[in-house]
Amino acid sequence: MRKDKQQSSFVNIGSSSLLVIFLILCLVTFAILSVSSAKSDYSFSERLAEHKTKYYEASARAERIAGEIDDVLYELAQESDTKSDGKNGMTENATARNGNTASYVAAVTKAFDGMQIDNVMLFCTTEDDLFISYEIPIGEKQKLEVRLLVTDYTKEDTYYKTVAWQVVPSGTWQGDESLNLMPVTQ
């Protein structure tokens, strides 16, 4: 009889020890998972902070370039106004205003097409309207693309409107993920 009592107490001690060991293993596993999750979150936040910093630096640079473009557009508008005022006083009729606008557009195109501001090349494109566009690199894989619509300063309050201010990839994607499922026989 005594042996049965000793065995049951031993079984009780063993099962509680196993339960404690199992709980300790679970806690260690959760601790390791928490540490690895925290490390991956930290590295992700560092990469995100670096990307945001590069974007805001490029955005600030693009703003400075837009400010310089605005200054040059102001000067060109002033020159265009003084040329039209010198011909026959104040221009009143529509044909004189259209000629003034055409000379302004030509002067803007001549001034900005191929111009470099802060080591960034500017391009002018004429579709129905005149656009000034430029690109600022953001790291190796992206760039900030800016496109400005030159407005008619006689009818608008501003010299340009921002049409595009977007992050685009700087290269083209070369997808070569072909799978050789069957051998090629010749």
Buried (B, 14 or more C-beta within 10 A) or exposed (E): EEEEEEEEEEEEEEEEEEEEEEEEEEEEEEEEEEEEEEEEEEEEEEEEEEBEEBBEEBBEBBEEBBEBBBEBBEEBBEEBBEEBEEEEEEBEEEEBBEBBBEBBBEBBBEBBBEBEBEEBEBBBEEEEEBBBBBBBBBEEEBBBBBBBBBBBBEEEEEBBEEEEBEBEEBEEEEEEEEEEEEEEEE
